[in-house]
Amino acid sequence: MQRLTLLIFLLLASTLVAATTWAQSTGTLTGIVRDRGGNPLPETNIKVSGSQLTSPTGTVADGDGRYSVPSLPSGRYTVTASF
C-alpha cells in the first residue's frame, strides 16, 4: 500500500512540475518597418536584444515591411532595424 501511495504522489508531483514549466510565458514581437513618409521598408534586417536572451535574435521584414519574432520570454527588448 505504501508503494502505491508513493507512486501516486510521484505521478502527481511530476504532473505539477510539467504544468508549471509549460505555463512559463513567452510572446511574439511583431511590427511594421516604415520610413519617415510612412512607406513600408521591405527586406529590412530586424535585430532583437535584451537581458532575457543569451544572444541577439532577429528576422527580416517581408515585402510589406512586416516582421515577427516568436518565442521571446517576457521582458524588455531593444529592436534595431538596418539594411
WOWO-V734750 format. One line per field, one symbol per residue. ss: DSSP state (h for helix, s for strand, l for the rest). phi: phi as a letter, one per 20 degrees, with the letter a starting at -180 (. if undefined). burial: b if it has 9 or more other ideal C-beta (glycine too) atoms within 8 Angstrom, else e. A space follows every 10 residues. Layout:
# WOWO-V734750
ss=???
phi=???
burial=???
This chain:
# WOWO-V734750
ss=lhhhhhhhhh hhhhhhhhhh hhlllsssss sslsllllls llllsssssl llllllssss lllllsssss sssllllsss ssl
phi=.fffffffff ffffffffff ffffecbdec acecefenef dflefdddcr ffdfbgcaac fffdnecbce mefgqdcddc dbd
burial=eeeeeeeeee eeeeeeeeee eeeeebebbe ebbbeeeeeb bbebbbbbbb eebeeebbeb beeebbbebe ebeeeebebe bee
